[in-house]
Amino acid sequence: MADTTYPELLGTIDEFAGTMDPKEQVARLYDLMAPLLDRVAQESEEFSDEPVLTPADVVRGLGTIHMEITASGCRKNG
């Protein structure tokens, strides 16, 4: 894996994701991104008493919204 370039890795992920339905693609994309986003947020976190919305929180929220929209059958065409 250390020899794999970023474009090759993206191609592999895209090929794998192409075999899944859209709902599964969103879930798997979140699974890939969340740990990385958590690590970035933890490394760049400043000491503060105020709650901060981390990038991983945003991705989780978007995933939840996507799943709710998909489940309700409402899909915005654009």
Backbone as a printed PyTorch tensor [residue, N CA C, xyz], in Angstrom:
tensor([[[  0.8250,  -1.1990,   0.0000],
         [  0.0000,   0.0000,   0.0000],
         [  0.8660,   1.2580,   0.0000]],

        [[  2.0730,   1.1710,   0.5580],
         [  2.9590,   2.3290,   0.6180],
         [  3.3720,   2.7810,  -0.7770]],

        [[  3.3720,   1.8790,  -1.7630],
         [  3.7670,   2.2120,  -3.1280],
         [  2.6190,   2.8040,  -3.9420]],

        [[  1.4030,   2.7250,  -3.4230],
         [  0.2250,   3.1770,  -4.1430],
         [  0.1670,   4.7000,  -4.1590]],

        [[ -0.0560,   5.2610,  -5.3370],
         [ -0.1910,   6.7130,  -5.4370],
         [ -1.6180,   7.1210,  -5.0810]],

        [[ -1.7780,   8.3840,  -4.7770],
         [ -3.1020,   8.8970,  -4.4260],
         [ -4.1080,   8.6740,  -5.5610]],

        [[ -3.7690,   9.0060,  -6.8180],
         [ -4.7270,   8.7510,  -7.9050],
         [ -5.0800,   7.2660,  -8.0520]],

        [[ -4.1070,   6.3780,  -7.8320],
         [ -4.3950,   4.9390,  -7.9090],
         [ -5.3560,   4.5200,  -6.8030]],

        [[ -5.1310,   5.0530,  -5.6090],
         [ -6.0100,   4.7330,  -4.4850],
         [ -7.4280,   5.2290,  -4.7510]],

        [[ -7.5490,   6.4500,  -5.2670],
         [ -8.8720,   6.9790,  -5.6030],
         [ -9.5520,   6.1290,  -6.6710]],

        [[ -8.7810,   5.6750,  -7.6520],
         [ -9.3390,   4.8120,  -8.6890],
         [ -9.8580,   3.5040,  -8.1190]],

        [[ -9.1190,   2.9350,  -7.1830],
         [ -9.5390,   1.6910,  -6.5380],
         [-10.8200,   1.9060,  -5.7470]],

        [[-10.8760,   3.0010,  -5.0060],
         [-12.0800,   3.3130,  -4.2200],
         [-13.2670,   3.5390,  -5.1470]],

        [[-13.0550,   4.2770,  -6.2390],
         [-14.1290,   4.5480,  -7.1890],
         [-14.6380,   3.2650,  -7.8300]],

        [[-13.7220,   2.3810,  -8.1890],
         [-14.1080,   1.0970,  -8.7870],
         [-14.9390,   0.2670,  -7.8030]],

        [[-14.4980,   0.2220,  -6.5600],
         [-15.2150,  -0.5230,  -5.5270],
         [-16.5910,   0.0910,  -5.2780]],

        [[-16.6330,   1.4280,  -5.1710],
         [-17.8960,   2.1140,  -4.8870],
         [-18.8850,   1.9440,  -6.0310]],

        [[-18.3820,   1.7920,  -7.2470],
         [-19.2540,   1.6260,  -8.4020],
         [-20.1020,   0.3720,  -8.3500]],

        [[-19.7300,  -0.5660,  -7.5070],
         [-20.4950,  -1.8080,  -7.3820],
         [-21.6210,  -1.6980,  -6.3590]],

        [[-21.7320,  -0.5510,  -5.6890],
         [-22.7150,  -0.3760,  -4.6140],
         [-23.8370,   0.5610,  -5.0430]],

        [[-24.9700,   0.4320,  -4.3480],
         [-26.0510,   1.3800,  -4.5940],
         [-25.6770,   2.7150,  -3.9250]],

        [[-26.3040,   3.8170,  -4.3220],
         [-25.9310,   5.1430,  -3.8150],
         [-25.9560,   5.2820,  -2.2920]],

        [[-26.9290,   4.6600,  -1.6290],
         [-26.9930,   4.7450,  -0.1620],
         [-25.7560,   4.1110,   0.4610]],

        [[-25.3720,   2.9740,  -0.0640],
         [-24.1880,   2.2750,   0.4420],
         [-22.9240,   3.0870,   0.1590]],

        [[-22.8730,   3.7390,  -1.0020],
         [-21.7160,   4.5720,  -1.3330],
         [-21.5250,   5.6800,  -0.3020]],

        [[-22.6110,   6.3500,   0.0800],
         [-22.5330,   7.4290,   1.0680],
         [-22.0450,   6.8890,   2.4070]],

        [[-22.5810,   5.7690,   2.8240],
         [-22.1770,   5.1850,   4.1050],
         [-20.7030,   4.8090,   4.1040]],

        [[-20.2450,   4.1920,   3.0370],
         [-18.8380,   3.7710,   2.9610],
         [-17.9030,   4.9740,   2.8590]],

        [[-18.3250,   6.0150,   2.1330],
         [-17.5100,   7.2210,   2.0400],
         [-17.3340,   7.8450,   3.4200]],

        [[-18.4160,   7.8900,   4.1700],
         [-18.3230,   8.3970,   5.5390],
         [-17.3570,   7.5440,   6.3580]],

        [[-17.4700,   6.2370,   6.2350],
         [-16.5840,   5.3320,   6.9880],
         [-15.1140,   5.5870,   6.6700]],

        [[-14.8170,   5.9430,   5.4320],
         [-13.4400,   6.2400,   5.0470],
         [-12.9720,   7.5930,   5.5800]],

        [[-13.8500,   8.5790,   5.5150],
         [-13.4480,   9.9410,   5.8460],
         [-13.4640,  10.2630,   7.3390]],

        [[-14.3960,   9.7330,   8.0780],
         [-14.5870,  10.1400,   9.4680],
         [-13.3330,   9.9890,  10.3340]],

        [[-12.6400,   8.8530,  10.3020],
         [-11.4450,   8.7390,  11.1450],
         [-10.3590,   9.7600,  10.7900]],

        [[-10.2160,  10.0240,   9.4880],
         [ -9.2240,  11.0190,   9.0700],
         [ -9.6170,  12.4110,   9.5430]],

        [[-10.8840,  12.7420,   9.4040],
         [-11.3550,  14.0540,   9.8460],
         [-11.2440,  14.2080,  11.3590]],

        [[-11.5460,  13.1400,  12.0900],
         [-11.3890,  13.1770,  13.5480],
         [ -9.9380,  13.4520,  13.9240]],

        [[ -9.0150,  12.7940,  13.2420],
         [ -7.5960,  12.9780,  13.5460],
         [ -7.1510,  14.4060,  13.2430]],

        [[ -7.5820,  14.9440,  12.1080],
         [ -7.2340,  16.3230,  11.7560],
         [ -7.7970,  17.2910,  12.7930]],

        [[ -9.0420,  17.0910,  13.1810],
         [ -9.6570,  17.9760,  14.1700],
         [ -8.9250,  17.8950,  15.5040]],

        [[ -8.5460,  16.6960,  15.9070],
         [ -7.8440,  16.5160,  17.1780],
         [ -6.4670,  17.1770,  17.1310]],

        [[ -5.7640,  17.0340,  16.0260],
         [ -4.4300,  17.6030,  15.9010],
         [ -4.4550,  19.1220,  15.8350]],

        [[ -5.5010,  19.6880,  15.2720],
         [ -5.5520,  21.1350,  15.1010],
         [ -6.4250,  21.8320,  16.1460]],

        [[ -6.9330,  21.0620,  17.0890],
         [ -7.8440,  21.6000,  18.0940],
         [ -7.1460,  22.6000,  19.0130]],

        [[ -7.7720,  23.7300,  19.2170],
         [ -7.2650,  24.7020,  20.1680],
         [ -8.0390,  24.5350,  21.4620]],

        [[ -7.4340,  24.9190,  22.5680],
         [ -8.1110,  24.8310,  23.8530],
         [ -9.1700,  25.9240,  23.9190]],

        [[-10.3780,  25.4930,  24.1170],
         [-11.4890,  26.4340,  24.1580],
         [-12.6100,  25.8350,  24.9910]],

        [[-13.3540,  26.7060,  25.6640],
         [-14.5110,  26.2550,  26.4360],
         [-15.7570,  26.1590,  25.5770]],

        [[-15.6980,  26.7610,  24.4000],
         [-16.8580,  26.7560,  23.5250],
         [-16.8610,  25.5060,  22.6420]],

        [[-18.0360,  24.8990,  22.4660],
         [-18.1050,  23.7160,  21.5950],
         [-17.7820,  24.0920,  20.1500]],

        [[-17.1050,  23.2070,  19.4730],
         [-16.7090,  23.4330,  18.0900],
         [-17.2720,  22.3010,  17.2350]],

        [[-17.8040,  22.6570,  16.0990],
         [-18.2890,  21.6610,  15.1470],
         [-17.0930,  21.2040,  14.3190]],

        [[-16.7090,  19.9520,  14.4800],
         [-15.5420,  19.4320,  13.7770],
         [-15.9220,  19.0300,  12.3530]],

        [[-14.9310,  18.8800,  11.4710],
         [-15.2330,  18.4140,  10.1140],
         [-15.9640,  17.0670,  10.1230]],

        [[-15.5880,  16.1880,  11.0330],
         [-16.2610,  14.8850,  11.1010],
         [-17.7280,  15.0510,  11.4960]],

        [[-18.0180,  16.0110,  12.3820],
         [-19.4100,  16.2820,  12.7620],
         [-20.2170,  16.7400,  11.5470]],

        [[-19.5940,  17.5740,  10.7190],
         [-20.2610,  18.0640,   9.5090],
         [-20.5680,  16.9040,   8.5670]],

        [[-19.5810,  16.0200,   8.3660],
         [-19.7890,  14.8650,   7.4780],
         [-20.8890,  13.9690,   8.0360]],

        [[-20.8700,  13.7300,   9.3410],
         [-21.9280,  12.9100,   9.9560],
         [-23.2950,  13.5480,   9.7250]],

        [[-23.3670,  14.8710,   9.9170],
         [-24.6360,  15.5710,   9.7140],
         [-25.1140,  15.4900,   8.2900]],

        [[-24.2030,  15.6750,   7.3390],
         [-24.5750,  15.5690,   5.9330],
         [-25.0320,  14.1600,   5.5810]],

        [[-24.3560,  13.1610,   6.1420],
         [-24.7580,  11.7760,   5.9050],
         [-26.1510,  11.5080,   6.4320]],

        [[-26.4400,  12.0410,   7.6160],
         [-27.7580,  11.8620,   8.2180],
         [-28.8290,  12.5390,   7.3750]],

        [[-28.5490,  13.7660,   6.9460],
         [-29.5080,  14.4940,   6.1140],
         [-29.7520,  13.7480,   4.8060]],

        [[-28.6640,  13.2580,   4.1840],
         [-28.8070,  12.5150,   2.9280],
         [-29.6800,  11.2780,   3.1310]],

        [[-29.4350,  10.5540,   4.2030],
         [-30.2030,   9.3310,   4.4590],
         [-31.6740,   9.6570,   4.7190]],

        [[-31.9430,  10.7590,   5.4390],
         [-33.3270,  11.1550,   5.7070],
         [-34.0480,  11.5360,   4.4220]],

        [[-33.3580,  12.2850,   3.5650],
         [-33.9580,  12.6970,   2.2970],
         [-34.2180,  11.4710,   1.4250]],

        [[-33.2520,  10.5840,   1.3570],
         [-33.3960,   9.3790,   0.5480],
         [-34.5260,   8.5030,   1.0780]],

        [[-34.6050,   8.3650,   2.3960],
         [-35.6380,   7.5210,   3.0000],
         [-37.0310,   8.0950,   2.7730]],

        [[-37.1520,   9.4160,   2.7500],
         [-38.4510,  10.0310,   2.5740],
         [-38.9040,  10.0360,   1.1120]],

        [[-37.9680,   9.7290,   0.2110],
         [-38.3180,   9.7040,  -1.2030],
         [-38.2530,  11.0660,  -1.8550]],

        [[-37.9150,  12.0860,  -1.0680],
         [-37.7780,  13.4410,  -1.6070],
         [-36.3560,  13.6110,  -2.0880]],

        [[-36.2160,  13.9160,  -3.3390],
         [-34.8770,  14.1110,  -3.8860],
         [-34.9130,  15.3260,  -4.7910]],

        [[-34.0620,  16.2680,  -4.5120],
         [-34.0280,  17.4940,  -5.2820],
         [-33.2360,  17.2580,  -6.5660]],

        [[-33.8600,  17.5540,  -7.6730],
         [-33.1600,  17.4260,  -8.9580],
         [-32.4220,  18.7180,  -9.2180]],

        [[-31.1850,  18.5910,  -9.7090],
         [-30.4720,  19.8220,  -9.9520],
         [-29.3930,  19.6810, -10.8530]]])
